[in-house]
Amino acid sequence: MNKYLPTIGIEIHTQLATKSKMFCGCDNDSKTAEPNTNVCPVCLALPGALPVINKGAVELAIKLGHGLNAKIATHTSFDRKNYFYPDSPKGYQITQMDEPIIQQGFVEILIEGEFKKIGVHHAHLEEDAGKSTHPAGASYSLVDFNRAGTPLVEIVSDPDMHTPTEAKRYLQEVYNIATTLGITHGDMEHGNFKFDLNISVSDTDKLGTRTELKNLNSFRNAERALKYEIQRQIDLLEDGEEITQETRGWNDSKGITVSQRGKEHAHDYRYFPEPDLPPLELQVDFITTIQKSVSSVVLPIIVRRELSELGLTSNEQDILIGQAKTRDIFNDTTKILQPKLHKKAVNWLVGDYQAWMTENSEAKSQLTAENLTDLIELVEADSISSKTAKEIFGEVVLGADPNKLIADKGLTQVSDDTELKKIISELITQNPQAVADYQSGNAKAAGFFVGQVMQATKGQANPGKANTLVLKLLEAHTNE
């Protein structure tokens, strides 16, 4: 057993899905707009331009606090974090150092079949910087200020994680909460959800010297980076060397972490209260109203608990919770489908639906909870076979009504005992040799009759019922 205990804390930076920026009225679109078109004197930091707090960003922060099981501060304020970088036109960032809006929450994660709480120390509102581009071979850099002033919430965990898997689960759970509540668009490739990982190892009760892994935007890479960094620190300690407190980056192609700079401390940023913004006083009624607006939203942990009770693996749970469209379909389906059939919905969404999306595009999917429910209930009622359901599933995903499909195509399954008995009796009369084979102990003869029933009904007979009735009538014929 390894004598070193890793300790992990995480800072998540999630861009808020507001229409405008954090402190001005500019369009909050840094993804599709032409460079430096969504800018104004405020986000360009021109002299005399004053910030105004975005009410929508505050409302989203309150909703996020609900999802994080946290307290919302009725009194909160903003501070200046001073640093120089070309993509920060003001020379400082407006953030919340001393009085964050979200305080003392927790997130539950599922690890090896057990739920574990990870503390959320706080989460605060702030603004993003612009985007720097460094053209290959050029002696200059380009800066796009469309992103400058984009609203962010930084979510700071307690150092409650001790394995890369726990950290990955925590990141996934926070991402699922934020996207489920509509806090962020969740486009990780475009920086909607980034994170910094703080990691130390120690063989005593005291925390070791930590390093920070900066600006990751992939759950898989977070897990890989932590595995590497933990082992790197252990190897250094085993060799009698000291850990340097520093900021490191993840080199994906080489699978290693690399030193970037010495780790800054809070005093390096010379924090002080933002003089251009008054403290933000939030009325309890206002907070309650915002929280009630999302109280009916089914949070991921609730779905995960239900899925655990259904016996789903972690990977199956991740599919249903981590894919927004799949998650919405499942949540809506469970509201109208009998609880005993929820596992059937899971099987369709995790199996056939994922296979369809692999061959097609999720954007083309028109699958609804109503149509999926109808399809499941048609199979359950023996109106169609599972085979038929799979054959028409692609059309159902594209928006077709399964009831109309089977009616138009004449696919209704033959399950009527009287009709099936009539067909089987005629087949027994027409095939005396097969009857004799059955009577002499050839079990395959029964399969022959089932096949003939399926052929006679053009595949629409209920196979299970056909098999039962074939055996029953053959036995009756034998005993005559």
Protein Blocks (a to p, Z undefined) as FASTA:
>chain_A
ZZbdcddddddddddfbfbdfkbcbdcdfklmcghklgcfklnopghiacdddfklmmmm
mmmmmmnopacdfbdcddddddddfklmnopacddfklcfbgciaddddeehiacddddf
bacdddddddddddehiabdcddfklgopacddddddffbfbfklmmmmmmmmmmmmmmn
omagoiaknopagcdddddddfbfbdcdddddehiabfklmmmmmmmmmmmmmmmmmnop
acddddddddfknopacdfbdcddfklnopacdfkbccddddfklmmmmmmmmmmpccfk
lmmmmmmmnopafklmmmmmmpmklmmmmmmmmmmgcfklmmmmmmmmmmmmmmmmmmmc
fklpccdfklmmmmmmmmmnomacfklmmmmmmmmmnopafklmmmmnopaccfbfklmm
mmmmmmmmmmmmlmmmmmnopaklmmmmmmmmmmmnnopacfklmmmmmmmmmmmmmmZZ
